[in-house]
């Protein structure tokens, strides 16, 4: 499964990386960025990130970045909340000008 990392080291990495995503809300990293940040080779980094996806802690966004799953959901809700009133006010302004 994760041949290049011993089980104990792998568990320590999972804990460390999980903690960093919790401590830095909004953290989004590409695979190369994660490799540099945690000083991991490509295979080890991929294994850790995939394990965190499998545990439903991280998600892989369409832009190729890894982000904390709950942070992404909050971000989408915030964007929707911001866009909702704006769209309504624009529509009401258009009616007033017409």
Residue pairs with C-beta under 8 A, 6 or more apart in sequence:
1 47
2 10
2 44
2 47
2 51
4 41
4 43
4 44
4 47
5 13
5 44
5 47
5 48
10 47
10 48
10 51
13 38
13 40
13 44
13 48
14 48
14 51
14 52
16 38
17 34
17 38
17 48
17 52
18 52
18 57
20 27
21 27
21 57
21 58
21 67
21 68
21 71
22 68
25 68
25 71
26 67
26 71
26 75
27 67
27 68
27 71
28 61
28 65
28 66
28 67
29 37
29 65
29 66
30 64
30 65
30 66
31 42
31 45
31 46
31 49
31 64
31 66
34 40
34 45
34 49
34 66
35 41
35 42
35 45
38 45
38 48
40 48
49 58
49 60
49 66
52 58
52 66
53 59
53 60
53 66
56 69
57 68
57 69
58 66
58 67
58 68
58 69
59 66
59 67
59 68
59 69
59 72
60 66
61 67
61 72
